[in-house]
Amino acid sequence: MTFEIRPFHLAFPVNDLEAARNFYGNVLGCSEGRSSEHWIDFDLFGHQIVTHLCRGSREVATNDVDGKEVPIPHFGVVLALDDWSELAERVRAAGVQFVVEPQIRFTGQVGEQATMFFIDPCGNALEFKALTDLKQLFAK
């Protein structure tokens, strides 16, 4: 199946809208779209994410991927390597702690990729990755 890449939409819970506004807007560099006292739209590399104010806690599990425990659930974007490197430096400069430090995983294998994981101030896990060969994104 061939298809034109279209922006995705993801709505997810946060327990502090102002912390989310600062993190997604200032740390990640997402421009802000529409908002209300209960939610904020952001442009995440051309995709629409929406933080929704929800009180309460959520469990985060982990799963072993290439020898690292990665948080589940998580979301993010596949970037060009230069954009990935720039984002890694911006996140590091902001003092965000990485769950998985920026690194290359699946070295020498199909799907070799740069990856990093970190948690937003509301407990949502994010992964950003970059492949030198984007055709390998879905390779087996």
N, C-alpha and C positions, 0 to 999 in steps of 0.2 A: 504494500500500500504506500503510495506517495501522497504527501499532503503538504500544504503550505503551513509553516510554523506560525501559529497565532498566539497572542498573549494568553497566559493562563490567569485565572482568578482564584485566589486563596483567601478565605476569611478564617481567622484564628483568634483565640482568646488571649487577652492580656489583663493583668490585674491593676495596671497603672498606666493610664493613657499618656500622661506627660512623660513618664520614663520611656514609653514606647515611641512617642513623638521625637524625643531627643535621640534615642538609639537609631531608629530607622532613618530619621531625617538628617541628623548631624554626624553620627558615626558611620552609617552605611551610605550616606549621601543620596537617599531616596527623596525625590520631590514629593511634596504633599499635595493630594487632590482634595476632594470634598471631605467634610468631616462634620461631626455633631458632638454633643457631649457624651456620646456612647461609642463612637467609632471614628476611625481615621483611615482614609484611602492613601496608599503610597504607590509610587512607581518604582518597582524593583527591577531595574534593568529591562524596562519595557513590559513588565508583567504587573498586574494589579493585585496588590495584597491589601487586606483590610484588617486592622486591629480592632477587635470588639471587646469592650470592657465587660469582663466576667469575673466575678469574685469566686474564690475557692481555689483548691489545689488540684493538681493533676499529677498522676504518676508518670514517670519517665523510665522506660526500660532501656536496656542496652543489648547489643548483639555484636558478636565478634565478626569483624570484616578485616581480612588481611592482617590479623594479629592485633587489631586495635578494637577496644570496646566503643562502639558508636551509639549515640543516643537515639532512641526510637520513641515517638515519631520525630522526624526532622524534615525540613524543606530547604530549598535553595535554588540556585541557578547554575547552569553550566556556562562558564564564561570563556572568553579568549584568554590565553595564558598571561598576556600583559595586564589585562583588567583584573585577573585573579591575583596576580602579584601586587598590584596597586591596592586592591581591597585588603589583602593580608597585612600590608604595611599600615594602612589606615586603621584597621581594627587593632593591631598591636600598639600603635601610637596612642590610641584611645584608652589603653590599659585593659582591654577586654581579655579575659582568661580564655585560652583555647582548651577545649575538651580533647581535641586531636590537633596538635600543632600542624601548621602548613607543611606538607610533605608530598612526596610522590609515592603512590601505592600501586600495587600490581606491577612492579618494576619488571620490564622485559616480557610481560604477558599481554594478551589481548585485553584492551581496555585500560592500559596504563594511564594514570591520571594524577594530576595535582589535586590535592584535597585539603580541606580544613573544616573543623567543626568548632562552633562556639555557641553559647547560650545567651539569648537576649535578657534584659533585666526582669522580664516577667516569666522566665523559665522555659521559653520556646527554643528548641534546638534548631540550628541552621547549619547546612553544609553548602559550601561553594566548591566547585570543582572546575578543572580545565583539562581537556585532552589535546594532545598534539595532533591527533587525527580524529576529528569529530565523527568520522564514519564508524569509529569503533565504539561509540556510545552504547549501541544495542548489540554489539558483536557478542557471539557466544564463545 
